[in-house]
Amino acid sequence: MKAGRDATPVAVASRSFSRHSVLRAELLERYSVVTFNDSGRSLAGEELIRFLRDHVKAITALETLDEALFVAVPELQVVSKYGVGVDMLDLAAMERRGIRLGWIGGVNRRSVAELVIAYAIFLLHRAPEAGRELQAGQWRQLIGRQLSGRTVGVVGCGHVGKEVATLARAFGCEVLAHDLLDFPEFYATHQVRPVGLEELLRASDVVTLHLPLDASTRNLLSAERLALLKPEAVLINTARGNLVDEAALKQRLQNGSLAGAALDVFAVEPPDNPELLRLPNFLATPHIGGSTEEAILAMGRAAIAGLDMALPPSQISDLVDFRKG
């Protein structure tokens, strides 16, 4: 055993972290007893419980950790998050049971924000539709629109939302923001205008979602709210799939009452809606917002640091802001 390393047992449930050679090596520099998920499978339920047993600390990503799991693994004292979403963690149960959380917000913000801007440009230029026509043997130069000078509505102005707003301003866009919290200094510095959700939906050419998923945000863009969008608008969701009514979105894309949409996240992953995926004005990617080399390293290193810096969820002030939207 290498001298100086912590012998506390650590379980790494995340497949992505487990197969990353740099992150593995950096974790093993600090901890000598580490179990990686080398199965290639996403762990859930009893299999996840068995994997976590006999470990005091864990690094998790999209795995669901609820009170039943915490009861079944009473030795677990620290959960460190690989990634920024926390909707898969029962934070109230963690608080009750004295389980500490390692979490740092915004570590993948530039990666996600770049993808949002790419989606906006791609959709406005009608590139998904043009590309599919070309693959089908049709050569037709579709007329699109530039992102520059358009109105971009950012729903949720946390770390990623702020990054998107900053990039959009670089294109000369008017940026509207909706959030339960107020960020007057940021808004003033970057010429962002805070507005109500319905005003944002009606006025924006590009609507992009950057919210956590909880009871207050589930199905936020319902059929009724999607109907507020302009027919020439495009919708982007790189946050959580259940923020959008996918059936209503499909209908609006099919009947031309919405110009386009891009989803990196879905209510069910992998998605089970082939009709939506095949629409010519729809762009789908498999939850790759944080899947850049830079973001993966940043998220992984934050998770390693979180094993030692973990706090009760209620004491992480940045997490309180994140959950408010």
NUPA-532344 format. One record per residue: x, y, z of N, C-alpha, C in turn. Coordinates in pm, whole numbers, padded with zeros to 5 digits. Layout:
BEGIN
<<X,Y,Z>,<X,Y,Z>,<X,Y,Z>>
...
// end
This chain:
BEGIN
<<00085,-00119,00000>,<00000,00000,00000>,<00088,00123,00000>>
<<00054,00221,-00084>,<00133,00343,-00094>,<00115,00425,00033>>
<<00230,00473,00090>,<00226,00549,00214>,<00148,00678,00196>>
<<00071,00714,00300>,<00003,00842,00298>,<-00136,00840,00238>>
<<-00175,00731,00176>,<-00308,00726,00116>,<-00414,00692,00219>>
<<-00531,00746,00200>,<-00645,00722,00289>,<-00699,00583,00262>>
<<-00718,00504,00368>,<-00765,00365,00353>,<-00917,00353,00365>>
<<-00988,00466,00371>,<-01134,00461,00377>,<-01188,00398,00248>>
<<-01275,00297,00255>,<-01326,00232,00133>,<-01414,00327,00051>>
<<-01384,00336,-00077>,<-01457,00423,-00169>,<-01512,00339,-00283>>
<<-01640,00359,-00316>,<-01703,00293,-00431>,<-01730,00398,-00539>>
<<-01695,00367,-00662>,<-01722,00456,-00775>,<-01827,00389,-00862>>
<<-01951,00433,-00848>,<-02060,00372,-00923>,<-02064,00419,-01068>>
<<-02014,00537,-01095>,<-02019,00593,-01230>,<-01934,00514,-01328>>
<<-01995,00472,-01438>,<-01920,00402,-01542>,<-01820,00494,-01609>>
<<-01862,00618,-01636>,<-01776,00713,-01706>,<-01650,00741,-01626>>
<<-01666,00768,-01496>,<-01550,00791,-01411>,<-01463,00667,-01408>>
<<-01526,00551,-01392>,<-01451,00427,-01375>,<-01364,00392,-01495>>
<<-01406,00431,-01615>,<-01326,00396,-01733>,<-01230,00507,-01775>>
<<-01222,00614,-01696>,<-01132,00725,-01730>,<-00999,00704,-01659>>
<<-00896,00677,-01735>,<-00768,00638,-01676>,<-00708,00747,-01589>>
<<-00721,00873,-01629>,<-00663,00983,-01550>,<-00735,00997,-01417>>
<<-00868,00993,-01419>,<-00945,01007,-01296>,<-00921,00888,-01202>>
<<-00913,00769,-01259>,<-00883,00652,-01176>,<-00750,00671,-01105>>
<<-00649,00712,-01181>,<-00516,00728,-01122>,<-00515,00836,-01015>>
<<-00584,00947,-01040>,<-00584,01055,-00943>,<-00658,01017,-00816>>
<<-00765,00939,-00829>,<-00837,00893,-00709>,<-00750,00795,-00630>>
<<-00681,00705,-00700>,<-00596,00607,-00633>,<-00473,00670,-00570>>
<<-00438,00790,-00611>,<-00331,00863,-00545>,<-00371,00904,-00404>>
<<-00503,00918,-00382>,<-00552,00968,-00254>,<-00616,00860,-00169>>
<<-00673,00757,-00233>,<-00741,00649,-00160>,<-00686,00514,-00206>>
<<-00659,00429,-00108>,<-00598,00300,-00141>,<-00699,00188,-00161>>
<<-00821,00205,-00110>,<-00923,00099,-00120>,<-01039,00154,-00204>>
<<-01037,00125,-00332>,<-01136,00179,-00425>,<-01195,00066,-00508>>
<<-01327,00063,-00516>,<-01397,-00031,-00603>,<-01459,00046,-00718>>
<<-01418,00016,-00840>,<-01471,00083,-00958>,<-01580,-00002,-01022>>
<<-01672,00064,-01088>,<-01776,-00005,-01164>,<-01721,-00037,-01302>>
<<-01662,-00153,-01314>,<-01604,-00196,-01442>,<-01697,-00291,-01515>>
<<-01822,-00299,-01471>,<-01916,-00393,-01532>,<-01966,-00345,-01668>>
<<-01956,-00212,-01691>,<-02013,-00156,-01813>,<-02162,-00133,-01806>>
<<-02224,-00163,-01689>,<-02367,-00148,-01673>,<-02397,-00031,-01579>>
<<-02511,00031,-01603>,<-02563,00130,-01510>,<-02623,00056,-01392>>
<<-02584,00091,-01272>,<-02627,00018,-01153>,<-02751,00082,-01093>>
<<-02843,-00002,-01050>,<-02967,00047,-00990>,<-03021,-00059,-00894>>
<<-03108,-00014,-00803>,<-03177,-00106,-00714>,<-03085,-00193,-00633>>
<<-03116,-00323,-00627>,<-03039,-00415,-00545>,<-02895,-00428,-00591>>
<<-02873,-00420,-00722>,<-02736,-00430,-00772>,<-02652,-00312,-00723>>
<<-02711,-00193,-00720>,<-02639,-00075,-00669>,<-02614,-00089,-00519>>
<<-02712,-00139,-00447>,<-02695,-00161,-00303>,<-02578,-00256,-00276>>
<<-02574,-00366,-00350>,<-02465,-00464,-00331>,<-02331,-00400,-00363>>
<<-02328,-00318,-00465>,<-02202,-00254,-00505>,<-02152,-00158,-00396>>
<<-02243,-00086,-00333>,<-02204,00016,-00236>,<-02176,-00040,-00097>>
<<-02223,-00159,-00068>,<-02205,-00216,00066>,<-02056,-00224,00102>>
<<-02030,-00201,00231>,<-01894,-00206,00288>,<-01808,-00087,00243>>
<<-01871,00016,00186>,<-01798,00137,00148>,<-01850,00255,00230>>
<<-01758,00336,00276>,<-01793,00453,00358>,<-01820,00575,00271>>
<<-01753,00581,00156>,<-01769,00693,00065>,<-01800,00640,-00075>>
<<-01871,00724,-00154>,<-01907,00682,-00289>,<-01906,00801,-00383>>
<<-01869,00774,-00507>,<-01882,00871,-00616>,<-01991,00820,-00709>>
<<-02094,00901,-00730>,<-02207,00859,-00815>,<-02234,00965,-00920>>
<<-02305,00924,-01024>,<-02338,01015,-01134>,<-02490,01020,-01151>>
<<-02544,00935,-01238>,<-02688,00934,-01264>,<-02761,00827,-01184>>
<<-02691,00758,-01097>,<-02754,00654,-01016>,<-02851,00716,-00914>>
<<-02962,00649,-00891>,<-03062,00697,-00796>,<-03029,00644,-00656>>
<<-03014,00738,-00562>,<-02988,00702,-00423>,<-03103,00756,-00339>>
<<-03185,00665,-00287>,<-03302,00705,-00209>,<-03288,00654,-00065>>
<<-03391,00681,00015>,<-03383,00643,00157>,<-03370,00493,00174>>
<<-03438,00416,00089>,<-03428,00270,00101>,<-03285,00223,00083>>
<<-03214,00284,-00010>,<-03073,00249,-00031>,<-02990,00288,00091>>
<<-03015,00407,00145>,<-02937,00450,00261>,<-02961,00359,00382>>
<<-03083,00312,00396>,<-03115,00218,00504>,<-03039,00087,00483>>
<<-03032,00043,00358>,<-02967,-00084,00326>,<-02815,-00076,00335>>
<<-02760,00045,00325>,<-02614,00063,00331>,<-02584,00165,00442>>
<<-02604,00128,00567>,<-02588,00225,00677>,<-02446,00274,00695>>
<<-02349,00200,00640>,<-02209,00241,00655>,<-02171,00358,00564>>
<<-02255,00387,00466>,<-02226,00495,00373>,<-02238,00630,00442>>
<<-02132,00708,00442>,<-02129,00836,00512>,<-02115,00956,00420>>
<<-02060,00934,00300>,<-02034,01045,00207>,<-02073,01002,00067>>
<<-02148,01088,-00002>,<-02177,01071,-00145>,<-02121,01193,-00216>>
<<-02030,01171,-00309>,<-01973,01281,-00386>,<-02024,01271,-00529>>
<<-02073,01382,-00581>,<-02144,01383,-00709>,<-02050,01409,-00825>>
<<-02051,01317,-00922>,<-01980,01333,-01048>,<-02081,01390,-01147>>
<<-02075,01522,-01169>,<-02177,01591,-01246>,<-02248,01690,-01155>>
<<-02342,01765,-01211>,<-02402,01874,-01135>,<-02548,01850,-01094>>
<<-02620,01760,-01160>,<-02759,01735,-01124>,<-02770,01660,-00993>>
<<-02868,01697,-00911>,<-02887,01630,-00783>,<-03027,01571,-00769>>
<<-03106,01571,-00877>,<-03243,01523,-00866>,<-03250,01372,-00841>>
<<-03139,01300,-00863>,<-03138,01157,-00838>,<-03097,01122,-00695>>
<<-03070,01226,-00613>,<-03033,01205,-00474>,<-03146,01252,-00383>>
<<-03181,01170,-00285>,<-03280,01209,-00184>,<-03205,01290,-00078>>
<<-03198,01422,-00100>,<-03120,01508,-00013>,<-03179,01515,00127>>
<<-03311,01510,00137>,<-03374,01514,00269>,<-03337,01390,00350>>
<<-03335,01275,00284>,<-03296,01152,00353>,<-03149,01157,00394>>
<<-03066,01213,00307>,<-02924,01228,00342>,<-02909,01316,00466>>
<<-02985,01425,00470>,<-02979,01516,00584>,<-03022,01444,00713>>
<<-03132,01371,00705>,<-03183,01301,00823>,<-03085,01197,00876>>
<<-03015,01131,00783>,<-02928,01021,00822>,<-02783,01065,00842>>
<<-02757,01194,00830>,<-02622,01245,00855>,<-02523,01211,00745>>
<<-02572,01186,00624>,<-02484,01155,00511>,<-02443,01286,00445>>
<<-02313,01305,00429>,<-02262,01429,00373>,<-02255,01421,00221>>
<<-02262,01537,00159>,<-02263,01547,00013>,<-02143,01626,-00036>>
<<-02074,01570,-00132>,<-01969,01643,-00204>,<-02027,01691,-00335>>
<<-02040,01820,-00353>,<-02103,01875,-00473>,<-02048,02014,-00501>>
<<-02008,02036,-00625>,<-01961,02167,-00670>,<-02039,02202,-00795>>
<<-02111,02311,-00792>,<-02194,02349,-00906>,<-02114,02414,-01018>>
<<-02165,02398,-01139>,<-02111,02472,-01252>,<-01983,02421,-01314>>
<<-01936,02303,-01275>,<-01806,02258,-01327>,<-01813,02221,-01475>>
<<-01932,02198,-01528>,<-01944,02165,-01671>,<-02012,02277,-01750>>
<<-02018,02398,-01695>,<-02101,02503,-01754>,<-02056,02544,-01893>>
<<-01926,02554,-01917>,<-01883,02596,-02051>,<-01914,02489,-02155>>
<<-01897,02364,-02119>,<-01927,02255,-02211>,<-02074,02258,-02253>>
<<-02164,02268,-02155>,<-02307,02269,-02185>,<-02345,02395,-02262>>
<<-02291,02509,-02221>,<-02325,02635,-02287>,<-02282,02636,-02433>>
<<-02166,02582,-02463>,<-02121,02574,-02603>,<-02217,02489,-02684>>
<<-02263,02379,-02626>,<-02356,02292,-02698>,<-02487,02364,-02726>>
<<-02534,02442,-02630>,<-02657,02519,-02650>,<-02643,02616,-02766>>
<<-02533,02687,-02771>,<-02511,02782,-02881>,<-02503,02708,-03014>>
<<-02437,02593,-03014>,<-02428,02514,-03137>,<-02567,02469,-03182>>
<<-02648,02422,-03088>,<-02785,02382,-03120>,<-02864,02499,-03178>>
<<-02852,02616,-03116>,<-02928,02733,-03161>,<-02892,02767,-03305>>
<<-02763,02768,-03335>,<-02719,02800,-03471>,<-02767,02692,-03569>>
<<-02753,02568,-03529>,<-02791,02457,-03616>,<-02940,02461,-03648>>
<<-03023,02483,-03544>,<-03167,02485,-03565>,<-03211,02606,-03646>>
<<-03157,02723,-03616>,<-03197,02844,-03688>,<-03157,02836,-03836>>
<<-03046,02771,-03863>,<-03002,02753,-04002>,<-03071,02634,-04070>>
<<-03160,02568,-03997>,<-03235,02452,-04047>,<-03142,02340,-04093>>
<<-03029,02329,-04027>,<-02930,02229,-04066>,<-02978,02085,-04046>>
<<-03053,02052,-03937>,<-03099,01914,-03926>,<-03187,01873,-04045>>
<<-03279,01960,-04083>,<-03368,01931,-04195>,<-03291,01920,-04326>>
<<-03199,02014,-04349>,<-03121,02012,-04473>,<-03034,01888,-04482>>
<<-02975,01850,-04369>,<-02889,01733,-04369>,<-02965,01605,-04399>>
<<-03086,01593,-04344>,<-03165,01473,-04370>,<-03210,01468,-04515>>
<<-03245,01582,-04571>,<-03283,01585,-04713>,<-03166,01543,-04801>>
<<-03047,01590,-04767>,<-02929,01555,-04847>,<-02900,01406,-04837>>
<<-02914,01349,-04719>,<-02893,01205,-04703>,<-02994,01125,-04782>>
<<-03112,01183,-04802>,<-03216,01115,-04880>,<-03203,01140,-05030>>
<<-03097,01212,-05070>,<-03073,01234,-05211>,<-03130,01363,-05266>>
<<-03180,01450,-05179>,<-03240,01576,-05226>,<-03146,01692,-05198>>
<<-03118,01770,-05302>,<-03031,01888,-05288>,<-03119,02012,-05292>>
<<-03140,02070,-05169>,<-03224,02188,-05159>,<-03164,02282,-05056>>
<<-03138,02404,-05098>,<-03076,02501,-05007>,<-03185,02574,-04929>>
<<-03210,02527,-04808>,<-03313,02585,-04724>,<-03269,02722,-04672>>
<<-03363,02811,-04655>,<-03334,02944,-04605>,<-03355,02945,-04453>>
<<-03248,02974,-04382>,<-03255,02980,-04238>,<-03239,03121,-04185>>
<<-03203,03131,-04059>,<-03185,03261,-03993>,<-03058,03257,-03910>>
<<-02999,03374,-03888>,<-02881,03386,-03805>,<-02918,03395,-03658>>
<<-02828,03348,-03575>,<-02844,03368,-03432>,<-02821,03515,-03395>>
<<-02728,03578,-03461>,<-02693,03716,-03429>,<-02816,03806,-03432>>
<<-02835,03882,-03325>,<-02944,03976,-03319>,<-03078,03919,-03276>>
<<-03086,03788,-03254>,<-03212,03726,-03211>,<-03233,03746,-03061>>
<<-03352,03715,-03016>,<-03383,03721,-02873>,<-03373,03581,-02814>>
<<-03287,03567,-02714>,<-03262,03438,-02650>,<-03322,03442,-02509>>
<<-03407,03347,-02477>,<-03468,03337,-02346>,<-03404,03226,-02266>>
<<-03344,03261,-02153>,<-03275,03165,-02067>,<-03363,03137,-01945>>
<<-03413,03015,-01936>,<-03499,02977,-01824>,<-03414,02905,-01721>>
<<-03382,02975,-01614>,<-03291,02923,-01513>,<-03155,02986,-01530>>
<<-03123,03085,-01448>,<-03000,03161,-01468>,<-02896,03125,-01361>>
<<-02873,02996,-01344>,<-02766,02949,-01258>,<-02634,02950,-01333>>
<<-02545,02859,-01298>,<-02412,02858,-01359>,<-02419,02846,-01511>>
<<-02492,02745,-01560>,<-02498,02722,-01704>,<-02578,02833,-01771>>
<<-02690,02872,-01713>,<-02771,02978,-01770>,<-02693,03107,-01787>>
<<-02614,03142,-01688>,<-02531,03263,-01697>,<-02428,03250,-01810>>
<<-02371,03132,-01823>,<-02271,03111,-01928>,<-02335,03124,-02067>>
<<-02455,03067,-02082>,<-02527,03079,-02209>,<-02559,03225,-02239>>
<<-02605,03297,-02138>,<-02638,03439,-02156>,<-02516,03517,-02202>>
<<-02402,03491,-02142>,<-02279,03562,-02178>,<-02240,03533,-02323>>
<<-02247,03407,-02363>,<-02212,03371,-02501>,<-02312,03431,-02600>>
<<-02440,03428,-02564>,<-02542,03484,-02652>,<-02522,03635,-02671>>
<<-02482,03703,-02565>,<-02457,03847,-02577>,<-02342,03874,-02674>>
<<-02246,03782,-02681>,<-02134,03798,-02775>,<-02181,03794,-02920>>
<<-02299,03733,-02944>,<-02358,03732,-03078>,<-02451,03851,-03100>>
<<-02453,03943,-03007>,<-02540,04059,-03020>,<-02685,04029,-02995>>
<<-02713,03920,-02924>,<-02852,03882,-02895>,<-02906,03965,-02778>>
<<-03036,03990,-02783>,<-03105,04037,-02664>,<-03131,03914,-02578>>
<<-03096,03922,-02450>,<-03110,03806,-02362>,<-03213,03836,-02254>>
<<-03314,03750,-02247>,<-03414,03753,-02141>,<-03384,03639,-02046>>
<<-03410,03660,-01917>,<-03384,03555,-01820>,<-03502,03543,-01724>>
<<-03532,03418,-01689>,<-03634,03392,-01587>,<-03575,03301,-01481>>
<<-03585,03344,-01356>,<-03533,03265,-01246>,<-03606,03306,-01119>>
<<-03620,03212,-01027>,<-03682,03245,-00899>,<-03593,03338,-00816>>
<<-03463,03331,-00841>,<-03369,03419,-00772>,<-03340,03541,-00857>>
<<-03289,03645,-00794>,<-03254,03768,-00864>,<-03102,03780,-00869>>
<<-03050,03817,-00984>,<-02906,03835,-01002>,<-02879,03973,-01061>>
<<-02910,04079,-00985>,<-02905,04215,-01042>,<-02768,04255,-01095>>
<<-02661,04216,-01025>,<-02528,04254,-01073>,<-02496,04187,-01206>>
<<-02527,04057,-01216>,<-02502,03987,-01343>,<-02587,04045,-01454>>
<<-02715,04068,-01426>,<-02804,04123,-01528>,<-02754,04258,-01577>>
<<-02711,04344,-01486>,<-02665,04477,-01525>,<-02535,04469,-01603>>
<<-02443,04384,-01558>,<-02313,04374,-01624>,<-02326,04323,-01767>>
<<-02417,04227,-01788>,<-02427,04161,-01918>,<-02551,04204,-01997>>
<<-02618,04306,-01951>,<-02736,04360,-02021>,<-02840,04251,-02046>>
<<-02870,04178,-01942>,<-02972,04073,-01945>,<-03097,04129,-01878>>
<<-03214,04102,-01936>,<-03338,04156,-01882>,<-03419,04045,-01815>>
<<-03439,04053,-01684>,<-03521,03952,-01615>,<-03669,03974,-01643>>
<<-03740,03865,-01674>,<-03882,03874,-01707>,<-03954,03752,-01651>>
<<-04086,03755,-01653>,<-04166,03641,-01615>,<-04156,03531,-01720>>
<<-04190,03410,-01681>,<-04176,03296,-01772>,<-04263,03312,-01897>>
<<-04387,03351,-01880>,<-04475,03360,-01996>,<-04429,03469,-02092>>
<<-04382,03582,-02041>,<-04330,03687,-02128>,<-04208,03637,-02205>>
<<-04122,03563,-02136>,<-04003,03508,-02202>,<-04042,03414,-02316>>
<<-04137,03326,-02290>,<-04177,03229,-02392>,<-04238,03299,-02514>>
<<-04315,03402,-02491>,<-04380,03472,-02603>,<-04280,03552,-02686>>
<<-04175,03605,-02622>,<-04088,03701,-02690>,<-03964,03639,-02753>>
<<-03926,03519,-02713>,<-03795,03466,-02751>,<-03796,03394,-02885>>
<<-03686,03408,-02958>,<-03662,03329,-03078>,<-03597,03196,-03043>>
<<-03518,03197,-02938>,<-03453,03075,-02886>,<-03485,03067,-02738>>
<<-03541,02954,-02695>,<-03567,02929,-02553>,<-03480,02813,-02509>>
<<-03403,02833,-02402>,<-03314,02728,-02355>,<-03333,02708,-02205>>
<<-03343,02581,-02164>,<-03378,02546,-02027>,<-03255,02506,-01947>>
<<-03244,02562,-01827>,<-03130,02532,-01738>,<-03176,02528,-01593>>
<<-03261,02429,-01566>,<-03324,02416,-01435>,<-03299,02279,-01376>>
<<-03295,02270,-01243>,<-03296,02138,-01181>,<-03436,02079,-01192>>
<<-03446,01949,-01176>,<-03576,01883,-01180>,<-03625,01857,-01038>>
<<-03742,01913,-01006>,<-03807,01883,-00880>,<-03958,01897,-00903>>
<<-04035,01891,-00797>,<-04180,01896,-00811>,<-04227,02026,-00876>>
<<-04155,02135,-00854>,<-04198,02264,-00907>,<-04162,02284,-01053>>
<<-04065,02207,-01104>,<-04022,02226,-01243>,<-04063,02112,-01335>>
<<-04109,02002,-01279>,<-04152,01889,-01363>,<-04264,01935,-01458>>
<<-04248,01904,-01587>,<-04345,01942,-01689>,<-04366,02094,-01694>>
<<-04259,02168,-01666>,<-04268,02315,-01668>,<-04318,02364,-01803>>
<<-04263,02308,-01910>,<-04311,02344,-02043>,<-04418,02244,-02082>>
<<-04536,02268,-02030>,<-04654,02187,-02061>,<-04706,02224,-02199>>
<<-04810,02154,-02242>,<-04871,02186,-02372>,<-04916,02332,-02375>>
<<-04970,02379,-02264>,<-05020,02517,-02258>,<-04906,02617,-02271>>
<<-04795,02591,-02205>,<-04683,02684,-02214>,<-04611,02673,-02348>>
<<-04602,02554,-02405>,<-04542,02541,-02537>,<-04622,02619,-02640>>
<<-04751,02631,-02619>,<-04836,02705,-02712>,<-04805,02854,-02713>>
<<-04734,02903,-02611>,<-04698,03044,-02605>,<-04581,03078,-02697>>
<<-04505,02977,-02736>,<-04387,03001,-02820>,<-04429,03045,-02960>>
<<-04348,03134,-03017>,<-04373,03178,-03154>,<-04352,03062,-03252>>
<<-04426,03056,-03361>,<-04406,02946,-03458>,<-04264,02940,-03512>>
<<-04196,03055,-03519>,<-04059,03057,-03573>,<-03954,03033,-03465>>
<<-03995,03010,-03341>,<-03901,02990,-03231>,<-03844,02849,-03232>>
<<-03731,02833,-03161>,<-03672,02701,-03140>,<-03652,02680,-02990>>
<<-03665,02555,-02947>,<-03654,02519,-02806>,<-03535,02426,-02786>>
<<-03458,02451,-02680>,<-03341,02370,-02648>,<-03348,02327,-02502>>
<<-03325,02198,-02478>,<-03322,02148,-02340>,<-03200,02061,-02320>>
<<-03106,02110,-02239>,<-02988,02033,-02203>,<-02984,02008,-02052>>
<<-03098,02027,-01985>,<-03102,02019,-01838>,<-03153,01883,-01793>>
<<-03285,01866,-01789>,<-03348,01741,-01750>,<-03470,01718,-01838>>
<<-03489,01592,-01881>,<-03593,01561,-01978>,<-03733,01591,-01932>>
<<-03762,01568,-01807>,<-03899,01583,-01758>,<-03943,01728,-01741>>
<<-03861,01822,-01783>,<-03903,01962,-01782>,<-04001,01992,-01894>>
<<-04003,01909,-01998>,<-04080,01936,-02120>,<-04179,01823,-02145>>
<<-04301,01858,-02184>,<-04401,01761,-02228>,<-04362,01716,-02368>>
<<-04299,01599,-02380>,<-04246,01555,-02507>,<-04356,01526,-02610>>
<<-04470,01477,-02564>,<-04581,01450,-02657>,<-04632,01580,-02718>>
<<-04647,01682,-02635>,<-04693,01812,-02687>,<-04588,01874,-02777>>
<<-04462,01857,-02741>,<-04354,01910,-02826>,<-04357,01844,-02963>>
<<-04373,01713,-02965>,<-04378,01641,-03093>,<-04493,01693,-03180>>
<<-04608,01716,-03119>,<-04723,01764,-03195>,<-04697,01901,-03257>>
<<-04632,01989,-03181>,<-04606,02124,-03231>,<-04501,02122,-03342>>
<<-04405,02034,-03331>,<-04306,02021,-03438>,<-04369,01962,-03564>>
<<-04460,01869,-03545>,<-04526,01805,-03659>,<-04617,01900,-03736>>
<<-04690,01985,-03663>,<-04786,02073,-03731>,<-04729,02209,-03768>>
<<-04599,02229,-03743>,<-04536,02353,-03785>,<-04559,02471,-03695>>
<<-04614,02449,-03576>,<-04634,02561,-03484>,<-04511,02589,-03398>>
<<-04405,02514,-03422>,<-04274,02541,-03362>,<-04169,02504,-03466>>
<<-04073,02595,-03487>,<-03978,02576,-03598>,<-03883,02460,-03574>>
<<-03840,02440,-03451>,<-03744,02333,-03427>,<-03717,02315,-03279>>
<<-03656,02203,-03245>,<-03621,02176,-03106>,<-03500,02085,-03103>>
<<-03422,02099,-02996>,<-03307,02013,-02973>,<-03311,01967,-02828>>
<<-03305,01836,-02807>,<-03304,01779,-02674>,<-03178,01695,-02655>>
<<-03108,01722,-02548>,<-02995,01639,-02509>,<-03036,01547,-02394>>
<<-03155,01569,-02340>,<-03206,01493,-02227>,<-03351,01457,-02253>>
<<-03394,01344,-02197>,<-03527,01292,-02226>,<-03591,01241,-02098>>
<<-03724,01233,-02100>,<-03798,01180,-01985>,<-03755,01037,-01955>>
<<-03731,00959,-02060>,<-03678,00823,-02048>,<-03550,00819,-02129>>
<<-03444,00771,-02069>,<-03316,00762,-02140>,<-03266,00619,-02137>>
<<-03238,00560,-02257>,<-03256,00615,-02392>,<-03404,00644,-02422>>
<<-03430,00741,-02511>,<-03568,00780,-02539>,<-03646,00668,-02608>>
<<-03777,00666,-02580>,<-03863,00563,-02637>,<-03970,00624,-02727>>
<<-03934,00733,-02796>,<-04028,00806,-02881>,<-03970,00819,-03022>>
<<-03971,00710,-03100>,<-03907,00714,-03232>,<-03968,00816,-03326>>
<<-04097,00844,-03314>,<-04159,00944,-03402>,<-04098,01082,-03379>>
<<-04075,01116,-03255>,<-04010,01244,-03225>,<-03869,01247,-03281>>
<<-03795,01141,-03261>,<-03655,01137,-03304>,<-03641,01151,-03456>>
<<-03742,01105,-03529>,<-03733,01107,-03676>,<-03779,01238,-03739>>
<<-03833,01329,-03661>,<-03883,01453,-03720>,<-03768,01534,-03781>>
<<-03790,01592,-03899>,<-03681,01663,-03967>,<-03638,01791,-03897>>
<<-03724,01850,-03815>,<-03690,01974,-03745>,<-03654,01949,-03599>>
<<-03610,01826,-03572>,<-03575,01788,-03436>,<-03432,01736,-03433>>
<<-03357,01780,-03333>,<-03218,01738,-03315>,<-03206,01670,-03179>>
<<-03155,01548,-03178>,<-03142,01472,-03054>,<-02997,01428,-03035>>
<<-02951,01436,-02911>,<-02819,01384,-02875>,<-02833,01309,-02742>>
<<-02744,01212,-02716>,<-02759,01123,-02599>,<-02694,01176,-02472>>
<<-02746,01288,-02420>,<-02702,01344,-02292>,<-02551,01370,-02293>>
<<-02506,01449,-02391>,<-02363,01474,-02409>,<-02321,01614,-02364>>
<<-02411,01689,-02299>,<-02379,01826,-02264>,<-02249,01841,-02186>>
<<-02225,01751,-02093>,<-02102,01757,-02015>,<-01995,01661,-02063>>
<<-02014,01604,-02181>,<-01922,01500,-02229>,<-01813,01558,-02319>>
<<-01739,01652,-02267>,<-01616,01696,-02332>,<-01500,01653,-02243>>
<<-01383,01640,-02301>,<-01267,01599,-02222>,<-01245,01694,-02105>>
<<-01262,01824,-02133>,<-01237,01922,-02028>,<-01340,01912,-01915>>
<<-01467,01897,-01952>,<-01572,01890,-01851>,<-01562,01761,-01769>>
<<-01530,01651,-01835>,<-01518,01524,-01764>,<-01409,01531,-01657>>
<<-01296,01589,-01694>,<-01188,01605,-01596>,<-01231,01697,-01482>>
<<-01297,01807,-01516>,<-01340,01902,-01413>,<-01441,01837,-01319>>
<<-01539,01764,-01375>,<-01639,01699,-01291>,<-01576,01589,-01206>>
<<-01485,01513,-01265>,<-01420,01405,-01191>,<-01334,01457,-01078>>
<<-01259,01562,-01104>,<-01174,01618,-00999>,<-01257,01682,-00889>>
<<-01370,01741,-00926>,<-01460,01796,-00825>,<-01516,01684,-00738>>
<<-01548,01569,-00800>,<-01600,01455,-00724>,<-01494,01400,-00629>>
<<-01369,01394,-00673>,<-01261,01347,-00585>,<-01245,01443,-00468>>
<<-01243,01572,-00497>,<-01230,01671,-00389>,<-01348,01663,-00294>>
<<-01467,01633,-00348>,<-01587,01626,-00265>,<-01584,01515,-00163>>
<<-01506,01411,-00187>,<-01495,01303,-00088>,<-01440,01355,00044>>
<<-01352,01456,00038>,<-01291,01511,00158>,<-01361,01638,00207>>
<<-01430,01709,00116>,<-01487,01839,00150>,<-01638,01832,00168>>
<<-01693,01713,00179>,<-01839,01697,00185>,<-01898,01762,00309>>
<<-02022,01811,00292>,<-02096,01877,00399>,<-02240,01825,00400>>
<<-02313,01847,00509>,<-02457,01819,00503>,<-02519,01901,00390>>
<<-02613,01844,00313>,<-02669,01918,00199>,<-02721,02057,00235>>
<<-02777,02072,00353>,<-02833,02202,00393>,<-02728,02309,00414>>
<<-02602,02268,00426>,<-02494,02364,00450>,<-02422,02405,00322>>
<<-02464,02351,00209>,<-02401,02388,00082>,<-02482,02501,00021>>
<<-02441,02623,00043>,<-02520,02740,00003>,<-02543,02744,-00147>>
<<-02443,02707,-00225>,<-02457,02710,-00370>,<-02562,02610,-00416>>
<<-02576,02499,-00343>,<-02676,02397,-00376>,<-02816,02450,-00350>>
<<-02832,02530,-00246>,<-02963,02590,-00218>,<-03006,02678,-00335>>
<<-02914,02760,-00386>,<-02945,02844,-00501>,<-02977,02761,-00624>>
<<-02900,02654,-00644>,<-02920,02568,-00760>,<-03060,02508,-00759>>
<<-03105,02461,-00644>,<-03235,02395,-00637>,<-03349,02494,-00652>>
<<-03324,02621,-00622>,<-03428,02722,-00641>,<-03443,02760,-00788>>
<<-03347,02723,-00871>,<-03365,02746,-01013>,<-03264,02834,-01075>>
// end
